[in-house]
């Protein structure tokens, strides 16, 4: 990988910024050049939230992700807004619990993960973001448990340390998910 640009998008409260921050820390720990640029609407919960992350072997010139290599769409408005911006040959990871339509383009690698449903069924209703991230990392072969644990240790505050194992379990759940035919 020389450079990969990610765009995470969804409603406020879905952990969009946390997910991007985690990926940025993971990149830093791998001694990559990293950019993390959060953006959210006037309401933190329920408004729109997005986060651009760039991970590169070279210096990052601009933190703005206009044409992501990877789109993580946690809701339908996000898929509607950003699907056409993904580079040809790029990847889309969509929460199929909240997005009923399929991706319209046929030049993308698409993964439909019912992350919200899986999170709820596994007693972790707030971790759909980490389930999708787990799938993304497994697709790219970047799901080494020790690396994930170290990066989680950087983004989870000391007072929430009990959430480290729960987040790791959610990522493992996403990594193991196989799409239904």
N, C-alpha and C positions, 0 to 999 in steps of 0.2 A: 504494500500500500504506500503510495506516495502521499496522496491527500484524499480524504473522504469527508464530504459535507453531509451533515445530518440536520433534519428539521423535525422537531417534535411538536405536535400541535393537538390541542383539545380544549376542554372546558377548564376554567380555574378550579382547583381542588382535586384534579386528577393526578397530580404529581408530575406534571410536565416539566417544570423547572428543576425539580429534584432529579428526575431521570437524566436530563441533560447535564446537570452538575456531576452526577455519578460518572457518566461517560467521559466528561472532561477530566475528572480526577484520574480515572483509569488510564486515559491517554498520557497524562502527566507522569504517572507512575511508570509508564513504559518509555519514558524519556522522549515523548513526541512533542511537537509544537501544537499548542491547543488554543482554541478560542471558544468562549461560551458567552452567548448573547441572549438573555431572556427578554421576553416581551409579553405584556399582559394588558388586558382592557381595564377599565375603571373599577370593575368589581373583581376582587381576587377570586372569590368562589362563585362559579356560575358564569362569569365573563369568559372571554376567550384568552387563551394563554398559548404562547409558542416559545420555542427555544431553539436557537441555531447553535450547533456545535461543529467545529472544524478540527479534525485531527490530521496532522501532517508530519512527514519526515522533514519538511522544509519550513521556513518561517512563514507564518500566516500574515498576509498583507492586509486583509480586511476581515472583520468578524461577521460580515453580513452574508447570510446564506440565501441567495436568490434562486439558484437552481440546484437543489439538493440531490445528492447521489442516493440518499436514503430518506424516505418520509415515514414517520410514525404518526398515523392519524387515529386519534382516540375518539373521534366523533365525526358525524357526517359533514357538518360545516367545514371541518378541517380538510377532509378528503375533497370536498367540492372546491375549496379555495386553492389547494396546493397540488392537486394531481397533475395538472398540466405543466407545472414548474419543474417536476422531477426530470432529470436528464434521461435521455433514451438509454435503455439498458440498466436503469437504476432500480431501486427496490422500494416497495411499499409494504408496510406492516400495518394492517388495519384491525381495529377492534370490531370483530363481526357481531359482537353482542349489541353494539350501538350503531353499527353501519350496516344497513340492509342491502345496499346496492353493491354491485361488483365494480371494480376498476374498469373504466371504459377503454383505456389504452392497452394495446397488445404488445408493446415494446418494453414492458416492465416485468420484473420478477415480483410477484405479489404473494403475500402470506396473509391469510385471514385467520386471526386468532380470537376466539370468544373470550377475551381476557377478563372483561367485567363479570361474565358468568362464572368462569373458572375461579376468579378471586372470591366471589360470593360463596360458591360451593365448597371452597377450601377454608372458609372462616377468616379470610383476609380481604374483606370487601374494598379496602382502600389501596390494594396493591396490584390493580390491573396494569398499571404502568410498568411495574417490575416484571410481570409475566410477559408482556410484549417485549421488553428489553431482553429478557432471557432468551426468547426465540431469536431475536435479532443477533445477539452475541453468538448463539449456537450456529446460526446460518453462516456467520463469518469465521467460525472456528476460534472465537475469542472468549470462550466460556470456562477458562481454567478457574477452578474453585478458589485456589489460593489468591489469584489476582483479584477475583470478585470480592472476596472477603476483605482484602487489604483496602480496596477502593471504597467499599461500604463503610469501613472503619473511619475513613476520612470525611464522609458526607453525613453520617449519622451522628448526631450530637451525643455527648456523654450521658445526658439525662435520658436519652432514648436508646441507649445501648442494647436494651432488650429486643429492639427491632432488627438487629443485624441478622440473626438467624432466620427470622420471619421473612425478611427481604430476600435472603439467599434462597430460601425454600421456594418463594414465588418465582425467582429467576429459573430455578431448576425445573419447576412446573412448566414454565413457558418453553424452556429448551426441549423438554420431553414431548411437548404437544405435537401431535400429528394431525394434519387437517383431515376432516371427514370427507369422504368422496361424494 
